[in-house]
Amino acid sequence: MNSADMFRTLFAYDVAMWRKIWETVVTLTPEQYNRELPYSHGSIRHQMTHVTRVSTAWLMGLTGEPNGQQYKIEPDEYPDAAALRARWEEGAARTLAYVATLTDEQVGETLPEMMGPTWHVLYQLVNHGTDHRAQVLAALQELGAPTFAQDLIFYLWFAPR
């Protein structure tokens, strides 16, 4: 397996785990979705907005789009979890399309806007996603909402393809 294929697998995992998170998040009451939590970005709403914004900004940099570092979205732009999920799904589709065409050569390239090779950014995106999913899963557990194990090995060994 080459490095581009490995990143395709990692991003398929990342998107699949986020979709499982979203399945629960969209069932929360408005009070649960907006409840201020004492860690990281606060409410689940703010966590999900942050992840959507950051993932989009990094992808803009990877694809050579201008102003990725200035890209912003605000929680108030999305009236509820379903609206933000729709925005996140757009970004997930763009990300999967990007990694679908990724070559080993591109993985090793350093883009002009980046301080290191593309693979650094790709690892950062997957790692960032895992970190924030863990935070959201802990918050969901605290709210009494369903959670799940997000272990990569379970995805690799047992997830249907």
C-alpha distance (Angstrom), angle and dihedral (degrees) to the residues before:
residue distance angle dihedral
M1 . . .
N2 3.80 . .
S3 3.80 126.2 .
A4 3.81 94.5 -102.6
D5 3.81 89.7 55.2
M6 3.79 90.2 49.9
F7 3.79 90.7 54.3
R8 3.81 90.7 48.1
T9 3.80 87.8 55.3
L10 3.81 92.9 47.0
F11 3.79 92.4 50.0
A12 3.81 92.4 46.3
Y13 3.82 86.4 54.6
D14 3.80 92.6 45.9
V15 3.79 93.5 51.1
A16 3.82 92.7 43.9
M17 3.82 91.8 52.9
W18 3.80 92.5 47.0
R19 3.80 90.1 50.5
K20 3.81 89.1 54.5
I21 3.80 88.9 50.7
W22 3.81 91.2 49.3
E23 3.83 90.7 51.6
T24 3.79 87.8 64.5
V25 3.80 98.6 34.5
V26 3.81 93.3 58.3
T27 3.83 89.5 55.6
L28 3.81 94.2 56.8
T29 3.77 119.7 108.6
P30 3.81 115.2 -111.8
E31 3.80 88.3 -106.9
Q32 3.82 92.3 53.8
Y33 3.81 93.0 44.1
N34 3.81 92.1 51.1
R35 3.82 99.6 35.4
E36 3.78 109.9 128.9
L37 3.78 111.1 -118.4
P38 3.81 123.2 -162.2
Y39 3.80 97.8 -123.6
S40 3.79 140.1 72.5
H41 3.81 111.4 -30.6
G42 3.78 95.3 -4.3
S43 3.78 118.2 -130.1
I44 3.77 124.4 42.2
R45 3.80 86.0 -113.2
H46 3.79 91.0 58.1
Q47 3.82 92.6 44.1
M48 3.80 91.8 52.4
T49 3.80 92.0 45.9
H50 3.81 90.5 49.9
V51 3.81 93.2 51.1
T52 3.81 91.7 47.3
R53 3.81 91.9 49.4
V54 3.79 97.3 45.0
S55 3.80 95.0 45.3
T56 3.79 90.4 50.4
A57 3.80 93.3 47.3
W58 3.82 93.1 51.4
L59 3.79 91.4 46.6
M60 3.80 89.6 51.7
G61 3.80 88.2 55.3
L62 3.78 92.8 47.6
T63 3.79 92.8 50.4
G64 3.80 94.3 45.6
E65 3.79 95.8 -111.5
P66 3.80 113.9 153.9
N67 3.79 124.2 -112.1
G68 3.79 98.2 20.9
Q69 3.78 91.2 143.9
Q70 3.80 90.4 54.2
Y71 3.82 95.2 46.4
K72 3.79 110.5 125.2
I73 3.75 138.2 174.9
E74 3.77 124.9 179.0
P75 3.80 129.0 -147.6
D76 3.81 91.1 -121.8
E77 3.82 89.9 62.7
Y78 3.82 88.4 70.9
P79 3.81 115.6 55.7
D80 3.81 95.1 -158.0
A81 3.78 144.7 -0.8
A82 3.81 93.2 -87.9
A83 3.81 91.6 57.7
L84 3.80 92.6 48.6
R85 3.80 90.7 45.7
A86 3.81 89.6 55.6
R87 3.82 88.8 53.8
W88 3.81 91.0 46.6
E89 3.84 90.7 50.0
E90 3.82 89.5 55.6
G91 3.79 89.3 54.9
A92 3.80 92.6 44.7
A93 3.81 90.6 52.6
R94 3.81 90.9 49.7
T95 3.80 91.0 48.3
L96 3.80 93.4 49.9
A97 3.81 90.0 47.5
Y98 3.82 89.7 50.9
V99 3.81 94.9 50.6
A100 3.82 91.1 42.8
T101 3.80 89.5 68.0
L102 3.80 97.3 35.3
T103 3.81 115.9 126.1
D104 3.79 129.1 -156.5
E105 3.79 88.5 -112.4
Q106 3.81 91.6 55.8
V107 3.81 91.0 48.5
G108 3.80 88.8 60.4
E109 3.83 97.4 42.5
T110 3.77 123.3 103.9
L111 3.78 110.3 -139.2
P112 3.82 118.3 -142.8
E113 3.82 93.2 -111.5
M114 3.81 93.9 48.6
M115 3.77 131.3 79.1
G116 3.80 94.6 -144.8
P117 3.77 142.4 15.4
T118 3.78 123.3 -53.6
W119 3.80 91.6 -106.2
H120 3.81 89.5 65.6
V121 3.80 90.1 59.6
L122 3.80 92.7 43.8
Y123 3.80 91.4 52.9
Q124 3.79 90.0 45.9
L125 3.80 91.6 53.8
V126 3.80 93.5 51.1
N127 3.81 93.2 42.7
H128 3.80 91.9 47.0
G129 3.79 89.3 51.6
T130 3.80 92.5 51.0
D131 3.81 91.4 48.9
H132 3.80 94.2 51.1
R133 3.81 94.2 41.6
A134 3.81 87.9 56.1
Q135 3.81 89.6 51.5
V136 3.80 92.3 48.2
L137 3.81 92.1 45.2
A138 3.82 89.9 53.2
A139 3.81 89.9 49.9
L140 3.80 91.4 47.9
Q141 3.81 89.9 50.3
E142 3.79 89.5 51.6
L143 3.81 89.5 52.1
G144 3.80 91.3 50.2
A145 3.81 92.6 -113.3
P146 3.81 122.5 140.9
T147 3.80 117.7 -84.9
F148 3.79 136.1 178.8
A149 3.79 142.9 -160.8
Q150 3.80 110.9 -88.2
D151 3.79 96.7 -166.7
L152 3.79 112.3 151.9
I153 3.80 92.0 -141.3
F154 3.82 91.3 58.9
Y155 3.79 88.9 53.3
L156 3.80 92.7 47.5
W157 3.78 95.0 47.4
F158 3.80 104.8 32.6
A159 3.80 112.9 19.4
P160 3.79 114.5 108.4
R161 3.79 113.6 -116.0
